[in-house]
């Protein structure tokens, strides 16, 4: 049935006095049916290749018990790293008899790296040498030119070899022997070639991690539950095989240098805009979005059956993949509220990140004149039909936002701020939030431009035609590099958010002064105060008298010309060099 046929039917239902709940239910069904996701049909992927080489690690009794319950045909490597777990176990003799053909190796201080198909374990042998266990067990691989490795690892030790919230694919830590055979069978089924999406796009030029050796933002490193991000040679790099697509790094990144790519932010924003537009066109009222990841789908779908009909689910790969810019964009597109569903198995670091972002969102909502419950975690035990406080939700934007992360956030915020006559006073944002200003101790600043050299967002920049330092608050992400790079300690960061769009986007002059002009060519080449300070410090120096003192008043080009002018006129002097 076409849109033209459906909408009149819905309008007719409204005219015949159907209840608000029925109107919203029809509108929700129409919106979900007619809003097609435009995700990548052929996404970029990464591949794993596993031949099923299994390594069992831990106490000898537990790894032999595991070996006795493996699927037929699986021949594991056994590595003993701990003392026997339960010497009084009733089945101890039986499991040793069943696995008598398997030799158990021993290494001290084991260290495990890698992922499905590429695990490497090293440890200390009896001579204290650190060796590769795979190289010892599969020497034939090295002979044919491939690096020996294990494909799968079942870790039965008391302390996991991977101390991660989400260890890599192909690794399984078994804290106890409950359902041991079933869990091992699932692990051993990972044999063959597997593809998964390459979840992220990384733009190193937009990254604020470091510049010219000055450390800056590390928000992404602090929230990755799978340890897929590493600082290498001063740049953030993502291992796509370790990345499991939680989205926390993209949400934490203040510049958009890391962006979710499955789907990308603009595709997700376009979907939110069209979903809400179709819901309104179909006569729906006060839509509330419920953002949920695929891992939460089962329980969220159950909850939806008892939620009011104006709740619209938004299914994403992971709940944290849509951040604060998407939440505010949804409100500007006409949502009355946005709820984020996090399941019980959500990594603690991801949950903590979402809660920090929600704390920032609460401050921005208050500054925009809206209630804090417009954006919140989904609580299935709360009174869900309680009305959202504040002004009625209306669509404030007539097209989806297509800028970068920060542009989209402030475009949505500004639309909400203007519609609700928000606060005009600076907002106190939580510690660590990427919003703020820069205070300059003008008397200490020499306009050396060290801060400009390291600023990743161009919030701090030179005037251009004269010595001076300008600042744009909207672009400042509070990475701290300018503060660390300033040799005079003249810069102090101030956490806040200026809600007034014109003030936040304005170019502020932090310091400006007259230029020193070259006494030979007239070109401005440095701040006049800097040249005067240099003259004062070198006034009594024997190497800066007469002509040398005059060169301090020249630009770099004229200074070089003046040094070699006498030599150019005297060929004999040139021979003495």
N, C-alpha and C positions, 0 to 999 in steps of 0.2 A: 504494500500500500504506500502511496506517495505521501510526501510531507503535506501537500495541498489537500489531500483527502483526510489525513489524520487530524490536523489542527482544527478544521471546522467541527469535527466530531467532538473534540475536547471542549471547544467553545460552547457547543450545544449542551454538553453535560453541565458546564458551569451555569448556563442560563436556566437549566431545569432544576437548579437548587441542590445539586449533589453536594455532599459535605466536603469540608476543606481537606480532610484526610484522603478522601477518594480522589479529589483533584490532584493532590500531591502524588498519590500513588500512580495515577495515570501519567502525570508529567514525568515522574522518575522513570517509569518503564519506557516512555518515549525517548527521553534523553539518553538512557543507557543503550537502547537499541540503535539509535541513529547517530551516536557519536563514535565514530570509528577511530581507533588508535592508528597513528601513522608511524609506528616504530620502524626501525630498519628491517627490511625484509631479508636482507642478506648481511647480517652484522659481521663485523670483524671478529675473528675468533683466535683462540690459542689452543694448541693440541697437546694431549698427553698420550704417551705410548707405553703400555705395560704388558710385560710377558708373564706376570704373575709370580716373579721371584719374591718370596715372602721371608721376612726376617722376624723372628720371635725373640723378644728381649725381656729379661726379668729374672726372677728366681727360678732355679732349675725345675722345681716341682710344678710351678704354674705354667712355664713354657712347654714342658713335656705334656702336661694335661691338655694344653691348647693344641699341641701337635697331634695328640691322639684323637682330637675331635674335628680335624680339618676335613674339607671335602676330598673325595677320592682324587688321586692324581697330583695333589699339592705336596711338594717336598720342600719343607722350610729349612732355613738356616737357624740354628739355635745359638743364642748368645747369653751366657750367664753373667749377670751383673750384680746379683745380690745373693745373700744366703737363702737357704730353703725357707719358704714361707710358712709351711705347716708340716713339720716332720712327723706329726701324729695322724695325718690324714688317712682315712681308711682305704683310699684307692691308690696310695702312694706306690706300692709295689706293682700294681696292675699297670699304671701309666708308664712306669719305667720299663716294664717288660714290653709294652706295646710300642715303645719308641726306642728300643735297644739298638736299632740300626742307625739311629741318628746320633751324630757326634755333637756334643755341646762344647762350644768354644768359650773362652773367657778373656775379657779385656777389662781393664780398669779405666775409670773416668771416661765413660763413653760420651761422645758428642755426635748429635744427629743433625743433618741439614738436608734440604731438598724437598721434593714433592712427588706425587704419583709418577712412577717410572724413572725417577732420578734421585733416589735417596742415597746418601753417603753417610756411613757411620765410621768414625775413627775412635781409637782408644789406645791405651798404653799396654804393651805386651810385657812379658816377664823381664825383659831387659830395659824397660822404661822408655822404649821408643814408641812414638805415636804412629800407628799404621792404619791403613784403610782395610776394613773388614771385607768389603766387596772384592778388592784386589786380591786378597788372600783366598777368598772362596771361588772366584771366577777368573782365574788367570788366563783362560782361553779367550776371554773378551779383550783383554789387553793385547794379546798376540795378534788379533785381527784389526787392531787399531781403534777400538771403541773403549770408552771409559767404563770399567766395571761399576755396577750400581745395583741396588735393590729396587724393586718396583713397589712393594707394599711393606708396611711395618706395623706389627701388632706389639704394643708396648704394655707389658704386664707388671712393670715395676711400681714401687710405691710412689715414687716421684716421677712425673712424666718427663720424657726427654725433650718435649716441646712445652715450654712454659708459656703457652699462648691461650687466649680466650677461644680462638678458632684456629686450630692447627691445620696444616696443609692437607689437601685431598690425598688419600692413600695411606694416611696415618690414623691409627686407632689406639687410644689408651683405654685399657680394660682394668678398672679399679677393683673389680671382683669377677667371679666366674658365673654370674647370673646370665642365663641364655647364651652361654659361651659359644656353642656350636653355631647358633643362628647369626650371632654378630660376626664371627669369623667367616661364615659363608658369604655374608654381605660384602665383607672386605675382599675376599678372594674373587668375587664376581667382577672386580675392577680389573679385568684383563682384556686387552685390545687397544683400539685407538678411540680416544674421547675428545670432543671439542666443547669448549665453553666460550661465552662471549668475552670479548676484551672490553671490560666495563667502562674504562676511563680514557679520557683524552688529557694529555699533559702538555701545557705550554710553558716551557722553561723560562721564556722571556718575561712572562707575567708573574713568575714566582718571587716571593719576598723572603725566601729562606736565608739568603746571604748575598752580599754584594761587596766586591773588592775586599774580601776577607772579613767583613763585618757581619756577625751573626744577626739574624732577624727573626722572622716568624717561623715557628715550628708546630703550628696548630695541627697540621695533618699527621705528623709523626706521633703526636700524643694520643690519637684516637683510633689508629688502625688496629683492629683486633687480630689480624692475621700476620702482622709484621711484614707486609708486602712493600712498605715504603722504606727506603734507605737513603741517607745522605752520602753521596759518592762524589768526591772531588768538588765539593761545594755546591752540588746540585741534588735536588730530590729526584730519585728514580723509583719507578714502580715495577715490581716483578709481576707480570701478568699471570704467571702460573700460581703464585701465592695469593694474589688478590681474589677475594670471594664476593666482591661487589656489594659490600654493606652500604657504601655511599657516605660513610662518616667523614672521610677525608675531603670529599667534594663539598659537603655541608660546612665543614670547619674552615675551608680555604676562603679567606676574605677577598681575594682578587679574582677568583675564577680560574686560576692557573690549572687547578685540577677540576675537571668537570665530568659529571656522569655522562656516559655516552650510549647507554642502552636503556631508554632513549636519551637524547640530549635535552638540555634545559628548555630550549625553544620549542621542541616537539611536545614536551610535557606541558609547558605553559599554554600552547595552542590547544591541547586537549582539554585542559581545565576551562579555558575560555569558551570552547564550543559546547562542552557539557552543560555549563551553567546557562549559556544562551538558549540551548534547546529546551532546558527545563523551564525557563521563563516563558519561552514561546508557547510551550504546551500548557501554560496556565498554572505552573507550580509556584509555591510561595515559600519564602524564607529557607532556601536550600542550605543544608549543612553538609560539608564534605567530610568524609571519613577516609583518610589515607591509610592504606594497609598494604604490607608486603605479601608476597606469595606464601611465605612461611606462616603468616597469620590468617590465611584465607579461610581455613576450615572454621575456626572459632568466630571470626568476624562475620562470616555468612550466617552462622547460627544466631549471633547477636542481632543481625539486621532484621531477622524475622520478628523481633519484639521492639524494634526501634520505630519511632514515628516515620511516616512515609516521606518526609522531606529530607531524610538522610540519604546522601548519594555516595556510594563507595567509589574510591579511586584506587585501582589496583596497580601497584608498582612492584618492581623487582625487590626492593627493600624500602621500608618506611623512611629510613634516614636519607634516602637518595633525593628527596624533595626537602629543601631547606627553607630558611626564613623568607627568602625572596619569593618563593613559590606560595608560601602561606599568605603573604601580604598581597600578592598578585591575585589570588583567589578571592580575597575580600574585595579588592577593587573591581573584580569581574562580576561581583554580585552575590557572593556567598555570605550568609549571615554568620557562619562560624566554620572553623577548620579544626578537625580532631585528628590526632596522629595515633595510630594503634601500634603498640609495642608488645610483642608476645613475651611470655615468661622466659623463653630461651634467648632473648635479645642479649648480646654481649654487654657487660656492665659499662664498658667504655663508650659504646654506642648510645646506651640509655643516658649516661651522664652527659654526653654531648647534646642530645636532643633536649634534655632538661636545661642545659645552659642556654641553648638557643631560645627556648621558651621563656627563660628569664629575660633575655634581651627583647623578645617579642612583646612581653608584658609592658616593658618600659616604653617601647615605641607605640603600642596601642594606646597607652595612657596619654602620650604626647599627641596622638592623633585624635584624641577625644573619644576613644572607644573603650569598652570594658575589657578587662583582661581575659574573660572567658570566651572571647571571640576566637582565640587560638589556644588549644589545650590538648593534653594527652587524653586519649579515649579511656574513659572509666566506665566499664559495662555495669558497675553496681550503682552508678549515680542515677539521679532522677532525670532521664533523658528527654522527657517532654517539657522540662522546665524552660520557659522562654529565655532567649538570649537578650541580655539587657543592652540598652543603648539605642541608637537610631536604627530605623528599618534598613535592611540591606538593599542597596540598589546598585546597578551596574554603573560604574563611574568611568570606565574606559570602553571605547567603541571598537577596539581591536586589540589583539594579544600583543604583549610586550616582546620586543625582539632585540633588546640590548644585551650587554654583558650582565653578569650577576649583580654587581653593585648598582648599575644603572636601573635595572628592573626593580630592585628593592626600593630605591628612592623614588622612582616614578610612581610605584604603587602607594608608597607611604605619603607622598605629596598629594596624590589624588584624595586619599582618605583624610588627610590633614585639612585640606581646603574644604571638603564637603562637610566636615564636622567642626570646623572652626577650632582647630587644635591649639595646644599650648604654644606660647611664644617664648617661653623660658627654656634655656638649655636643660636637657634631660640627663639625669645621673644614671649611666649605664653600668651593668655589672662588670666586675674585674675581669679582664681578659677579652672583653668585647672589642671588635675592630672598628670602633668609632671614637673620634676624639679630635682634640686640637693640639696645637704646638704653641708653647709660650717661649719667647726669645728674650734672653737677657741682652738687650740691645747694646749696652755699654761694653759687654765682653765679646760680642761678635765681631770678627774681622772680615766677614764676607769672603772667607776662603772657599766657600762652596763645597766643602767636604760633605755636607748634608745632602746637597743636591745630587752629588755624584752617586750616592748610595740609595736614594729614595726610589723604591720600585714602582710607585704609582704616580709619580710626578706631582704629588701633593705639594712638595717643596720644589720650587724651580726659580731660576734666575730671571731677572727682569728682562734682560736681553740688550737693550740699548744703553743701559747705565748700570753701575754697580748697585745691586739690590737683591733682596730675597723676598719672594712671594709665596703665598700659601693658600691652598683650597681645602677647606675642612672636609667636604664631601668625599674627597679622594684619599684622605688619610686613613690608614688601616692600623695605626698604632703598633707597627712592627718593631719600633725602637731603634732601628738602624741609624737614624739621624742623630739620636741622642748619644749613641755609642761612638759615632764617627766624629763628633764635634771635638776638636782639640782644646777648645776653650771652655767646654762644659757649659755652653751658653743656651742649650736647648732642654726644655722640660716638657714631657708629654702630659696631657690632661685628658682623662677619660670623660667623655660627654657626647651628647648628640644634639646638634642645633636643629630644632624642628622647623624653623622658618626656611623655606626652600631658597629664597633669594640670598639670605645670609650664609647658608651652608654652601651654596655654589659660588659665592662671590670670591674674587681674587683679593686676598688681603696682603697688604704691603707690611712685612714684618720689619724690614729695615731698608733704607735707601739713602744714598749719599752721592756727593759729586765725584766725578771720575778724575783721576790723574791722567793728563794728556801728554803724549810723548813730545819732548821739546824739539825733536827733529821733524817728525812727520805729522804731529798733531793728533794721532789716533789715541782715543781713550783705551787704556790698557790695564788699569787696576784702580781700586778704591783709593781716593786721595789720602784718607786716614792711614791706610796701610803703608803707603809710600812715606808719609811723614814719620810713622813709627820706625820704619827701617832706617831712615836717615838719622833719627835720634840715637838708635842703638849702635850705628856704625860710624858715628861722628868722629870718634877718636881712633878709629882703626887705621893702621898704616897702609893697608891694601885698598882703602876706599878714600883716597884723597885726590884732589885735582880732577883729572879726566875720569878716573874711575868713579868718583862721587857723582859726576854728571851723568854717567851711564845708568845710575839708579833712577833717573828721570826719563829714561827712554823705554820704548816698547821692546819686546824680545828681538824683533828683526833689526831695528836700528842699533840695538846694543851690540849685536854680532858684527854688523857693518862697521861700527865705530872702532871695535877692537882690531879689525883687520885693515882699516883704512890706511894706516901708516905703512904696513907691510906691502900693501898693493902699490904704494908709490915708491917703494925702495926695494928693488930686486935683490940687492946685496944683502939686505936684512933677511930676506926670505931664505937665503942659503944657510943662514946661521941657525935656522930652526931644526 
